[in-house]
Amino acid sequence: MKDFKKNLKTKEEIDEEKEDDIESPVSDEQDDENSVKKTEEYQKLIEENTKLKNDFLRAYADAENTKKRCAQEIEKNSKYAISSFAKELLSVADNLHRAIDSASQTSSTECENLLKGIEMTEAELTKVFNKFGIQKMNIIGTHFDPNFHQVIQEVEDKEKPAGTIIAELQTGYMINDRILREAMVVVSKGGK
C-alpha cells in the first residue's frame, strides 16, 4: 500500500504534466514569435541608436564650428576694434603733414624750430600707428588698384604707362590687412 501511495501522483502533479504536454507545441511557436519580436525590437534599437549617434555627431560638429567662428570673430573684433578711432586720427596725421610741408617752405629760425616740433609729433604719431598695425600706403609709381585707390584726376604723361599713380593727394592707410582709408591719387592717362 505504501508503494502504491508512492506511485500515486497528486492531482497537482498530473495537472502540471498536462500543461507541459499542452504547452510544449505552443511554447515553441511562442518562442519563435518572441524571438522575432525581440529581433525586431533589437533592430529598432540599433536604428535608433545609430540615428541618435548621428544626431549627436552633427550637433557636436555644429558646436565646434560655432566655437571656431566665435573665436575668429573675437580675434577679428580685437584686431580691428580701433578702426573708427584710427580713422579719426588720420585727419590729425594729414594736418601734421601739411604743417610740415608749409613750414619747410619758409626759412626763418622760428619756423625751423616749429618744423622740428611738428616733425617730432608726426614721428610719435607714426610710432603709435605702427604699434597698432596702422600703416601708410606707399603707392607713388605703382599701378592703380580700385580696391586701394580713389582716382581724383587723370593727367597725360607720355613717360609712364596708363594707370600709373603719379601723385598722391591724400595718403591711404591700412590697419593690419584691411583698408582704413583709400588713397586719393592722380594717375597717368596714356603713354607707353
C-alpha positions as CSV (number, residue, x, y, z in Angstrom):
1,M,0.0,0.0,0.0
2,K,2.8,2.3,0.8
3,D,4.4,1.6,-2.6
4,F,1.1,2.2,-4.2
5,K,0.8,5.6,-2.5
6,K,4.3,6.5,-3.6
7,N,3.4,5.8,-7.2
8,L,0.3,7.8,-7.0
9,K,0.6,11.2,-8.2
10,T,-1.0,14.1,-6.7
11,K,-3.6,16.0,-8.6
12,E,-1.3,19.0,-9.0
13,E,1.5,16.9,-10.5
14,I,-0.9,15.4,-13.0
15,D,-2.2,18.9,-13.9
16,E,1.4,20.2,-14.4
17,E,2.2,17.3,-16.7
18,K,-0.9,18.0,-18.8
19,E,0.0,21.7,-19.0
20,D,3.5,20.7,-20.1
21,D,2.1,18.4,-22.8
22,I,-0.3,21.1,-24.0
23,E,2.2,24.0,-23.8
24,S,5.1,22.2,-25.5
25,P,3.9,22.8,-29.1
26,V,2.5,26.2,-28.3
27,S,5.6,27.1,-26.4
28,D,7.8,26.6,-29.5
29,E,5.5,28.9,-31.5
30,Q,5.6,31.5,-28.8
31,D,9.4,31.2,-28.6
32,D,9.6,31.8,-32.4
33,E,7.2,34.8,-32.1
34,N,9.1,36.1,-29.1
35,S,12.3,35.6,-30.9
36,V,11.0,37.5,-34.0
37,K,9.7,40.3,-31.8
38,K,12.9,40.5,-29.9
39,T,14.9,40.7,-33.2
40,E,12.6,43.4,-34.5
41,E,13.0,45.3,-31.2
42,Y,16.7,44.8,-31.4
43,Q,16.8,46.2,-34.9
44,K,14.7,49.2,-33.9
45,L,17.0,49.9,-31.0
46,I,20.1,49.6,-33.3
47,E,18.5,52.0,-35.8
48,E,17.5,54.4,-33.0
49,N,21.0,54.2,-31.6
50,T,22.5,54.9,-35.0
51,K,20.2,57.9,-35.5
52,L,21.0,59.3,-32.1
53,K,24.7,58.8,-32.7
54,N,24.5,60.7,-36.0
55,D,22.4,63.5,-34.4
56,F,25.0,63.7,-31.6
57,L,27.9,63.9,-34.1
58,R,26.1,66.6,-36.2
59,A,25.3,68.6,-33.0
60,Y,28.9,68.2,-31.8
61,A,30.3,69.3,-35.2
62,D,28.0,72.3,-35.3
63,A,29.0,73.3,-31.8
64,E,32.7,73.1,-32.8
65,N,32.1,75.2,-35.9
66,T,30.3,77.8,-33.8
67,K,33.1,77.8,-31.3
68,K,35.7,78.4,-34.1
69,R,33.5,81.1,-35.7
70,C,33.2,82.8,-32.3
71,A,37.0,82.6,-31.8
72,Q,37.6,84.1,-35.2
73,E,35.0,86.8,-34.6
74,I,36.6,87.7,-31.3
75,E,40.1,87.8,-32.9
76,K,38.8,90.0,-35.7
77,N,37.0,92.3,-33.4
78,S,40.0,92.8,-31.2
79,K,42.3,93.2,-34.2
80,Y,40.0,95.9,-35.9
81,A,38.3,97.4,-32.8
82,I,40.3,100.6,-33.1
83,S,39.3,101.2,-36.7
84,S,36.9,104.1,-36.1
85,F,39.3,105.7,-33.6
86,A,42.2,105.3,-36.1
87,K,40.1,107.0,-38.9
88,E,39.6,110.0,-36.7
89,L,43.3,110.2,-36.1
90,L,44.1,110.2,-39.8
91,S,43.0,113.8,-40.1
92,V,45.5,114.7,-37.4
93,A,48.2,113.0,-39.3
94,D,47.2,114.8,-42.5
95,N,47.3,118.2,-40.7
96,L,50.7,117.5,-39.3
97,H,52.0,116.5,-42.7
98,R,50.5,119.7,-44.2
99,A,52.1,121.8,-41.4
100,I,55.5,120.2,-42.2
101,D,55.1,121.0,-45.9
102,S,54.1,124.6,-45.2
103,A,56.8,125.2,-42.6
104,S,59.5,123.7,-44.7
105,Q,58.9,126.4,-47.4
106,T,59.9,129.2,-45.1
107,S,63.4,129.9,-43.8
108,S,63.1,131.7,-40.6
109,T,64.6,130.2,-37.5
110,E,61.3,130.3,-35.7
111,C,59.7,128.3,-38.4
112,E,62.6,125.8,-38.3
113,N,62.0,125.2,-34.6
114,L,58.3,124.8,-35.2
115,L,59.0,122.4,-38.1
116,K,61.2,120.3,-35.8
117,G,58.5,120.1,-33.2
118,I,55.8,119.2,-35.8
119,E,58.2,116.5,-37.3
120,M,58.7,115.1,-33.8
121,T,55.0,115.0,-33.2
122,E,54.4,113.3,-36.6
123,A,57.1,110.8,-35.8
124,E,55.5,110.0,-32.4
125,L,52.1,109.6,-34.1
126,T,53.6,107.3,-36.7
127,K,55.1,105.2,-33.9
128,V,51.7,104.8,-32.2
129,F,50.1,103.9,-35.6
130,N,52.8,101.2,-36.2
131,K,52.2,99.8,-32.7
132,F,48.5,99.3,-33.5
133,G,49.1,98.0,-37.1
134,I,48.2,101.2,-38.9
135,Q,50.5,101.7,-41.9
136,K,50.7,104.3,-44.7
137,M,50.3,103.0,-48.2
138,N,53.4,103.8,-50.3
139,I,51.8,104.0,-53.8
140,I,53.7,106.5,-55.9
141,G,54.8,104.8,-59.1
142,T,52.6,101.7,-58.6
143,H,49.7,100.8,-60.8
144,F,46.2,102.0,-59.9
145,D,44.1,99.5,-58.0
146,P,40.4,100.4,-57.3
147,N,40.5,98.4,-54.1
148,F,43.1,100.7,-52.6
149,H,43.0,103.9,-54.5
150,Q,40.5,106.6,-55.5
151,V,41.3,108.4,-58.7
152,I,40.7,112.2,-58.4
153,Q,42.4,113.2,-61.6
154,E,43.9,111.7,-64.8
155,V,46.9,113.5,-66.3
156,E,48.6,113.0,-69.7
157,D,52.0,111.6,-69.1
158,K,53.8,110.0,-72.1
159,E,56.7,108.7,-69.9
160,K,54.6,106.5,-67.7
161,P,52.2,103.6,-68.6
162,A,48.4,104.3,-68.4
163,G,47.1,103.8,-64.8
164,T,50.4,104.6,-63.1
165,I,50.0,106.7,-59.9
166,I,52.0,109.9,-60.3
167,A,50.7,111.9,-57.4
168,E,49.1,111.4,-54.0
169,L,46.6,114.0,-52.9
170,Q,45.6,112.2,-49.6
171,T,47.6,109.3,-48.1
172,G,45.9,105.9,-47.9
173,Y,46.2,103.8,-44.7
174,M,45.9,100.1,-43.9
175,I,45.0,98.6,-40.5
176,N,46.6,95.2,-40.4
177,D,45.4,93.7,-43.7
178,R,42.3,95.9,-44.2
179,I,41.9,99.3,-45.8
180,L,41.4,102.0,-43.3
181,R,41.2,104.8,-45.9
182,E,41.7,104.7,-49.6
183,A,44.4,106.9,-51.1
184,M,43.3,109.8,-53.3
185,V,45.5,109.8,-56.3
186,V,46.4,111.3,-59.7
187,V,47.0,108.7,-62.4
188,S,48.6,108.9,-65.9
189,K,46.1,108.8,-68.7
190,G,48.3,107.5,-71.5
191,G,51.8,106.9,-72.6
192,K,53.9,103.8,-73.1
